Amino acid sequence: MSKPLRVMALALIAMVFSSAAAGQGFERFDLRRLFFGAGVSQNKVSGFDNGTGFQVFAGYNFLRIAPNFYVDAEAGYMDTGKLKAAGFNTKINGPWTTGVARYLVAPNVELIGRAGYDFGDDDGFMFGLGAGYIVNKNLKLRLEFVARNNVDSLQFNAVFYPW
């Protein structure tokens, strides 16, 4: 995808999230809604052996939009690790951004869905499904399957709420 289209897609995503924030009555940016995360992933690309990679990300919690239903915005960086095939090695990496819907099914368990855009080597839309376990007010553990154009990832992430 060309660079101007990437910039336009990022601007569109930012406008959607800022409009959602305005609709929720945000008057200022609340630092207590920021969170950070990191994890490991097992990545599959057709024709290559699986690679073990990582991701880091940051996000922002919006207000609850319905009972037990929450929406977040996340942006991060992923790296597939080394992918091998018949004497050839490659790596896929780059930045991404997604909207995340979370539904609390039990006091400490949430279902997660995500949709967004990858701006890196595997540019294009990305989607994911998973579950999270809320350890305490400062830590969540997540297991998710995330699909991009070429890379399918099984990810285990830790999410930190420092405030």
C-alpha positions, 0 to 999 in steps of 0.5 A, spaced: 500 500 500 502 506 498 505 511 503 499 516 502 494 511 503 497 509 509 497 516 512 490 517 510 488 510 513 491 512 520 488 519 520 481 516 519 482 511 524 484 517 529 478 521 527 474 515 529 477 514 535 477 522 537 469 522 535 468 516 539 471 520 545 468 526 544 461 522 544 463 519 550 464 526 554 471 526 554 473 533 556 481 532 557 486 526 556 486 522 562 492 519 563 489 513 568 486 510 562 493 509 558 496 502 558 502 498 556 503 491 554 508 486 551 508 479 549 511 473 545 507 470 539 508 464 534 507 466 527 505 462 521 506 465 514 505 460 508 511 456 505 515 458 511 517 454 518 513 458 524 517 463 527 517 466 534 516 473 535 514 479 540 510 485 540 509 491 544 503 496 544 500 502 548 493 503 549 487 507 551 481 505 555 474 509 553 468 509 557 464 503 558 459 503 552 454 498 555 454 493 561 460 489 561 462 492 554 468 496 553 472 499 547 479 501 547 484 503 542 491 500 541 497 501 537 504 497 537 509 494 533 510 487 532 516 482 529 515 475 527 522 473 529 526 469 523 521 465 518 525 460 515 524 456 508 529 452 504 535 456 505 531 462 505 530 467 512 526 473 512 522 477 518 516 481 517 515 487 522 512 494 523 507 498 526 499 497 527 493 500 530 487 497 532 480 498 535 479 493 541 472 491 543 472 487 550 466 484 553 466 482 561 463 475 561 466 474 569 469 478 574 476 476 572 475 474 564 473 478 558 472 476 551 476 480 546 475 482 539 480 487 535 480 490 528 485 495 525 490 496 520 498 494 519 502 499 517 509 495 516 511 489 512 505 485 512 500 492 511 493 491 510 487 490 515 488 485 521 483 482 525 483 478 532 479 474 537 481 472 544 480 472 551 483 475 557 484 474 565 484 480 569 490 478 575 489 485 579 487 492 577 494 493 574 495 486 570 491 482 565 494 476 561 491 475 554 491 469 549 489 472 542 489 469 535 491 475 530 490 474 522 494 479 518 494 479 510 500 474 510 501 473 518 497 469 523 499 469 530 498 466 536 499 471 542 500 471 549 501 478 552 501 482 559 497 488 559 500 493 565 495 499 568 501 503 571 496 508 574 
